[in-house]
Structures are given as structure tokens and as C-alpha cells.
Amino acid sequence: MQKSNFAKFSIIILNYNGKEFLERCLSSVLNTNYPNFEVILVDNASTDGSVEFVKKNFPSVKVIANKVNLHFTGGNNIGIKAARGEYIVLLNNDTEVHPNWLSEIVKVMEIDPSVGLCQCKLLFMDNREEIDSTGGFINYLGLCEERGKGEIDKHQYDQIDEIFHAKGAALVVKREVLNEVGLFDSFFYYNYEDVDLCWRARLRGYKVVFCPKAIVYHHRSSPTKKKFQLKSEGMFHSAKNVIRMIIKNYALINLIFVLPVLILIEISAAVLLPIKGQKDYSKAIVKAMLWNIRNIKSTLEERRKIQLMRRMSDKDIKRAMKRVLKLDLKRPEFTSATC
């Protein structure tokens, strides 16, 4: 069958000073046994020679060199605008893909026309029997978790099923979905941007599914190897983004109930964390709440657009959330764990 008969994939790899990962990542991607794809490397003003390395060693890769760091949302939005494929793949630079991954993705994405996004099966690079993520779920406050994280892969998640959101490290989305719901929210920078995109897609009537046979190995340190440390900057973006996401996506009747609860939790954390010697986290939460006050006009404008394009009720959305997450007040990141 000719190349033109296969749906085209645009694989966007965002990079910032990740030269050490690029040879493994790009070599595996270019070794994909699917006939119709392009690879776009979006570089966020790296200073480690990443751009020169890719141009010299991987001439078939299209390179977009940003003059400043546009972070996850801005950089990927640039790549999406330059992409020509029917399917957009967002792939972290610290990954290695299985040769069959795109072929498996096509099978899942074509199961049902309402399938708009999917996530690959993420396993840790340093222990390939340990799960990084098999999809994300959130509770009614918008706080998220990654299914299976840290578990040994015993094929317990090897079925195609719905998840609430796909992790941005290996996320696939149909171009038609982006045409309808928009790109990443550029105000997010990073953290919760993938949750927000999937929520908007769900409001439009699209499903988000997990593709268990599309294997991607992720270099991110596993929880059994290294204790997770959330920096204050990450706390700031998580806290500000979850508030903005809630305001944008919930119907008014639910927003009136959920938002005060979330704000109360954030305030409680800001008060309690200094007692535990975590003043930086406390300041980050306060900064996040002030940011949302200053930018409420922009948030409400985005909310208006989203509510006008919605086709699904909050009842349907809550059903997709499925899992009830517990808040652990002993963790400094309990208010908005990084997704």
C-alpha cells in the first residue's frame, strides 16, 4: 500500500537543553515501522548545542528554533501550527519508542470516530518493568493522579479503555479535535495543560483512551529510585493552573460548589506549610491565587468560549473522572499534584 494511503502523523518533540537525550529519542522515532510520519523538533532556546546536533546528525528532522523558552504549552503550540499530519503526537525528548507504536495508535484511534485523544503506555527507562503512567484521572476538584505509577507491569492495564486525560509525555490527538477545542492554554506554561486540553475535548464529545500496545519508555526517575520533589515553581504553576482549569471548564452550578472548596484547601495549605518549614511552597500557593485574581478577565473570556462550544454535560464529565482521589495533607504538593 502506498504511503499516501496511511494517515499522516506529525511527531512533535519539545526540547530545552536536552541534547543528552536526543540521539536515543530521535533514533528510535526514525526507526518506527510506519510509513507516513514527520518529525518536528521544537527547541526552546537551548544553550547546549541541541539544534546544531540535530541538524548535523538527523537531517530529516524539521527543526524549529525558538529565540526564547516558550515552555511546554508555547513550544508545543508552535510545533502543532507547523505540523501537517492528521494525527499530532506530543513526545517528550527523554523517551524511546517501540517500533510498532504508531501502528498500534492507528488501530486504537480508528476504533470509534468519537475517540479524539489517546495516551501511549509509559514505562520507566531505567526499569522497563515499572509503570510510569497508563493514563490519568482527576477528582471533582481537578486534582489528578497517574494510573499505575510505580507499579510493576504485570499486564494489569493491558486493555484499551477510557481514561480522563492523556499524559503530555506521549499524547496523541486528532487535528480535528484541536481545530474544534483549540491548542494548549498558553497561560499554563506547564502542569495540567494536558488535563485541561482533554477536559475541553471531552466537553466537545470526544473520548480519551489508553493504548496499551503503543509502548514508550520514559527517562523520568521512577518513584522506587528517587523520591519525588516538587519545586516551588512547579507548585506555583500547578496551583494556578488547576484553579484556572476549574473556572474555565465547569458548568456554573458546579463551579459555584467546587471553586470555594478548592480555594479553601489552597488557603489551608498556605497557612499550614510554613509550620512544617515549607515557606516556599506556601508563598507559591499565595502567588498562584493572586495570579488568578489578576488574570480573571482572561480566564472568564476563555470560559465563555468553552461553555459555548460544549456538547456534554458535567454529569457525563464526572462519570469519566471515575476515581476518587484522597488528599494527603502530609504531602506539600497535596493541593495540586503535578500531572
C-alpha positions in Angstrom: 0.0 0.0 0.0 1.3 3.5 -0.9 2.4 5.9 1.7 -0.5 8.3 0.8 -3.0 5.7 1.9 -1.8 5.8 5.5 -2.8 8.6 7.8 0.0 11.0 8.4 1.5 11.5 11.9 3.3 14.7 13.0 5.6 13.8 15.9 6.5 16.9 17.9 9.4 16.7 20.2 9.9 19.6 22.5 13.5 20.3 23.7 15.3 22.5 26.1 18.9 21.7 26.8 18.2 18.0 26.3 21.0 17.1 23.9 22.0 14.1 26.0 18.6 12.5 25.3 18.2 13.4 21.6 20.2 10.6 20.0 18.3 7.8 21.7 14.9 9.5 21.2 15.3 10.5 17.6 16.9 7.3 16.5 14.1 5.3 18.0 11.4 7.5 16.4 13.0 7.4 13.0 13.2 3.6 13.3 9.4 3.5 13.6 7.9 0.9 11.2 5.1 3.1 10.0 5.3 4.6 6.5 3.9 8.1 6.9 5.2 10.5 9.5 7.2 13.6 10.0 9.3 14.6 13.0 9.4 18.1 14.2 11.9 19.2 16.9 10.9 22.4 18.7 13.8 23.9 20.6 13.1 26.3 23.4 16.3 28.4 23.1 18.7 25.7 24.2 22.3 26.6 25.0 23.8 23.1 24.9 24.2 22.7 21.1 21.0 20.7 20.7 19.9 22.4 17.5 23.3 22.0 15.8 23.5 18.4 16.9 20.1 17.5 15.4 20.7 19.4 12.1 24.0 17.6 11.7 23.0 14.1 12.7 19.3 13.9 11.9 18.8 16.0 8.7 15.4 14.6 8.0 14.1 16.1 11.2 12.5 19.6 10.9 13.9 21.9 13.5 12.1 25.0 14.8 14.4 27.0 17.0 12.6 29.4 19.2 14.5 32.5 20.3 13.1 32.3 23.9 11.9 29.5 26.1 8.1 29.2 25.4 7.8 26.3 27.9 5.7 23.3 27.3 2.5 25.0 26.1 4.0 27.6 23.9 6.6 25.4 22.4 4.2 22.6 21.5 1.7 25.1 20.2 4.4 26.3 17.7 5.0 22.8 16.7 1.3 22.0 16.2 0.9 25.0 14.0 3.8 23.8 11.8 2.6 20.2 11.7 0.9 18.7 8.6 -0.4 15.4 9.9 -3.9 14.2 10.6 -2.6 13.0 14.0 -0.5 15.1 16.2 1.9 13.3 18.6 3.5 15.1 21.5 6.5 13.2 22.7 9.0 14.1 25.4 12.6 14.3 24.4 13.7 11.9 27.2 11.8 8.9 25.6 12.4 5.9 23.5 9.6 4.4 21.4 8.8 0.9 20.3 9.0 0.4 16.5 5.3 -0.6 16.4 3.9 2.3 18.4 2.3 4.3 15.6 0.7 1.3 14.0 -0.8 0.4 17.4 -2.0 4.0 17.9 -3.8 4.0 14.5 -5.7 0.9 15.5 -7.0 2.5 18.7 -7.8 5.9 17.2 -9.9 4.4 14.4 -12.0 2.2 16.8 -14.6 4.9 17.1 -15.0 8.3 15.4 -15.5 9.8 18.9 -12.0 8.8 20.0 -10.1 12.1 19.9 -7.1 11.6 22.0 -5.0 8.7 23.3 -2.0 8.0 25.5 0.7 5.5 25.0 1.8 3.1 27.7 4.6 4.8 29.5 7.2 2.6 31.2 10.3 3.8 33.0 13.5 3.8 31.0 15.7 2.6 33.9 13.4 -0.2 34.9 11.3 -1.3 31.9 9.0 -3.5 34.0 7.9 -0.5 36.1 4.9 1.7 35.0 5.2 5.5 34.7 1.7 6.1 33.5 -1.3 4.3 31.9 -3.5 7.3 31.8 -4.7 10.0 34.2 -7.8 10.5 36.3 -9.0 13.5 38.4 -11.4 14.1 41.2 -14.1 16.7 41.3 -11.6 19.3 42.5 -9.4 18.8 39.4 -6.6 17.1 41.4 -5.0 14.4 39.3 -3.2 11.1 39.6 -1.4 8.8 37.1 -2.8 5.3 36.9 -0.4 2.6 37.7 2.5 4.8 38.5 5.3 2.9 40.3 3.6 -0.5 39.8 5.3 -3.5 38.2 3.8 -4.0 34.8 2.1 -7.4 35.1 -0.2 -6.5 32.1 -2.9 -5.4 34.6 -3.7 -2.4 32.4 -3.3 -4.1 29.0 -6.8 -3.3 27.8 -8.0 -0.4 25.6 -10.1 1.7 27.9 -11.1 5.2 28.6 -9.0 7.5 30.8 -9.9 11.0 31.8 -6.7 12.6 30.4 -3.7 11.6 28.4 -0.2 12.5 29.7 1.6 15.0 27.7 4.8 12.9 27.6 3.2 10.7 24.9 -0.1 12.2 23.9 -1.8 11.7 20.5 -4.6 14.0 19.3 -6.6 14.2 16.1 -6.1 17.5 14.3 -9.9 17.9 14.0 -10.1 17.9 17.8 -7.6 20.8 18.0 -9.5 22.7 15.3 -12.6 22.5 17.5 -11.3 23.0 21.0 -8.1 25.0 20.5 -4.5 24.4 21.4 -2.9 24.3 24.8 -3.7 27.2 27.1 -0.6 29.3 26.8 -1.1 30.8 30.3 -0.4 27.3 31.8 3.3 27.1 30.8 3.4 23.6 32.2 1.5 21.3 34.6 -2.2 20.5 34.0 -2.0 21.7 30.4 -2.8 18.1 29.2 -5.6 17.7 31.7 -7.2 21.0 30.5 -6.9 20.0 26.8 -8.5 16.6 27.4 -11.3 18.2 29.6 -12.1 20.6 26.7 -12.2 17.7 24.2 -14.5 15.8 26.5 -16.8 18.7 26.7 -16.9 18.7 22.9 -17.9 15.0 23.0 -14.6 13.3 22.3 -13.2 10.3 24.2 -9.8 9.9 25.6 -8.4 6.4 25.6 -5.4 4.4 26.6 -3.4 2.4 24.0 -1.6 -0.4 25.9 0.4 -1.7 22.9 1.9 1.6 22.0 5.0 1.4 24.2 7.1 4.4 25.2 10.0 4.3 27.6 10.3 7.5 29.7 13.6 8.6 31.4 11.8 10.4 34.2 13.1 8.9 37.5 10.8 6.2 38.9 9.4 6.6 42.4 11.2 3.5 43.6 14.5 5.0 42.5 14.2 8.6 43.6 11.8 10.4 45.9 9.7 13.0 44.1 10.5 16.5 45.0 8.1 19.3 43.8 9.9 22.6 43.4 8.2 25.8 44.5 7.9 26.9 40.8 6.1 23.7 40.0 3.8 24.2 42.9 3.0 27.7 41.6 2.1 26.5 38.2 0.1 23.5 39.4 -1.9 25.6 41.9 -2.6 28.5 39.5 -3.5 26.1 36.6 -5.9 23.9 38.5 -7.8 27.0 39.6 -7.9 28.4 36.0 -8.9 25.0 34.7 -11.8 24.6 37.1 -13.1 28.1 36.3 -13.0 27.5 32.6 -14.4 24.1 32.3 -17.1 23.5 34.9 -20.8 24.5 34.3 -21.8 27.4 36.6 -23.8 25.4 39.0 -20.9 23.0 39.7 -18.3 25.8 39.7 -20.2 27.6 42.5 -19.8 24.5 44.6 -16.3 23.3 43.6 -14.3 26.6 43.5 -14.8 27.6 47.1 -13.8 24.2 48.3 -10.6 24.3 46.2 -9.8 27.8 47.3 -10.3 26.8 51.0 -7.9 23.8 50.5 -5.3 26.1 48.9 -5.6 28.7 51.7 -5.3 25.9 54.3 -2.1 24.7 52.7 -0.7 28.2 52.6 -1.3 28.5 56.3 -0.1 25.0 57.3 3.0 24.6 55.2 5.1 27.3 57.0 4.5 25.4 60.2 6.1 22.4 58.5 9.1 24.6 57.4 7.9 24.8 53.8 7.6 28.5 53.4 8.5 28.4 49.7 5.5 26.2 48.9 3.3 28.5 50.9 4.4 31.5 49.0 3.9 29.7 45.7 0.3 28.9 46.6 -0.4 32.5 47.6 1.3 33.7 44.4 -1.0 31.3 42.4 -4.2 32.7 43.9 -3.1 36.3 43.3 -2.2 35.4 39.7 -5.8 34.1 39.2 -7.2 37.3 40.6 -5.1 39.4 38.3 -5.9 37.3 35.3 -9.6 36.7 35.9 -10.7 38.6 32.9 -8.7 36.3 30.6 -10.0 33.2 32.4 -13.6 34.3 32.1 -13.2 35.0 28.4 -11.8 31.5 27.8 -14.6 30.1 29.9 -17.2 31.8 27.7 -15.7 30.2 24.6 -15.5 26.8 26.2 -19.1 26.8 27.5 -20.4 27.9 24.1 -18.8 25.0 22.3 -19.6 22.3 24.9 -21.8 19.4 23.9 -21.5 17.2 27.0 -23.0 17.8 30.5 -21.0 17.9 33.7 -22.8 14.7 34.6 -21.0 13.0 31.7 -17.7 14.6 32.6 -17.9 13.4 36.3 -18.7 9.9 35.1 -15.4 10.0 33.2 -13.5 11.1 36.2 -14.3 7.8 37.8 -11.7 7.6 40.5 -11.9 9.3 43.9 -8.5 10.7 44.9 -7.6 11.1 48.5 -5.9 14.3 49.8 -2.8 13.6 51.9 -2.3 16.7 54.0 1.2 15.5 54.9 2.4 16.0 51.4 3.4 19.6 50.5 2.0 19.1 47.0 -1.4 17.8 48.1 -3.2 20.8 46.9 -2.4 20.2 43.2 -0.1 17.3 42.5 1.8 17.8 39.3 0.4 16.0 36.3 
